[in-house]
Amino acid sequence: MLLTLVETHLRRTGTPPTRFGREAARDPRFVHDLRRGRTVGDRLLRRVTAYIEGCGR
């Protein structure tokens, strides 16, 4: 679910995956790792979700 949300955001905004990872998760490899099956905890999930929601303003 998170990966789908992130991929949709990347397509909609044209943001490069490394930039998104750096800004949303403080990890430039975040999107790459998600694509390879990385799981995230609740805290990081909330941070990334809040980042995506904040970009819509």
C-alpha positions as CSV (number, residue, x, y, z in Angstrom):
1,M,0.0,0.0,0.0
2,L,2.7,2.5,0.9
3,L,4.6,1.7,-2.3
4,T,1.5,2.4,-4.4
5,L,1.0,5.7,-2.6
6,V,4.6,6.7,-3.1
7,E,4.7,5.6,-6.8
8,T,1.5,7.6,-7.4
9,H,3.0,10.7,-5.8
10,L,6.2,10.3,-7.8
11,R,4.3,10.1,-11.1
12,R,1.9,13.0,-10.2
13,T,4.7,15.4,-9.1
14,G,7.6,14.2,-11.2
15,T,9.8,14.0,-8.2
16,P,12.9,11.8,-8.6
17,P,12.8,8.8,-6.2
18,T,16.1,9.8,-4.4
19,R,14.9,13.3,-3.7
20,F,11.6,12.0,-2.4
21,G,13.4,9.6,-0.1
22,R,15.8,12.2,1.1
23,E,12.9,14.7,1.9
24,A,10.3,12.3,3.2
25,A,12.3,9.6,4.9
26,R,15.8,11.0,5.3
27,D,17.0,8.1,3.2
28,P,17.8,8.6,-0.5
29,R,17.5,4.8,-1.1
30,F,14.0,4.7,0.5
31,V,12.0,4.2,-2.7
32,H,14.5,1.8,-4.1
33,D,14.3,-0.3,-0.9
34,L,10.5,-0.2,-0.9
35,R,10.5,-1.5,-4.5
36,R,12.7,-4.4,-3.3
37,G,10.4,-5.3,-0.4
38,R,11.4,-3.1,2.5
39,T,8.9,-2.8,5.2
40,V,8.6,0.3,7.4
41,G,7.5,0.9,11.0
42,D,4.5,3.0,12.1
43,R,6.6,6.0,12.8
44,L,8.2,6.2,9.3
45,L,4.9,5.3,7.7
46,R,3.3,8.3,9.4
47,R,6.2,10.6,8.5
48,V,6.0,9.6,4.8
49,T,2.3,9.8,4.6
50,A,2.3,13.3,6.3
51,Y,4.9,14.4,3.7
52,I,2.8,13.3,0.8
53,E,-0.3,14.9,2.3
54,G,1.6,18.1,2.9
55,C,2.7,18.3,-0.7
56,G,-0.9,18.6,-1.9
57,R,-1.3,22.0,-0.2
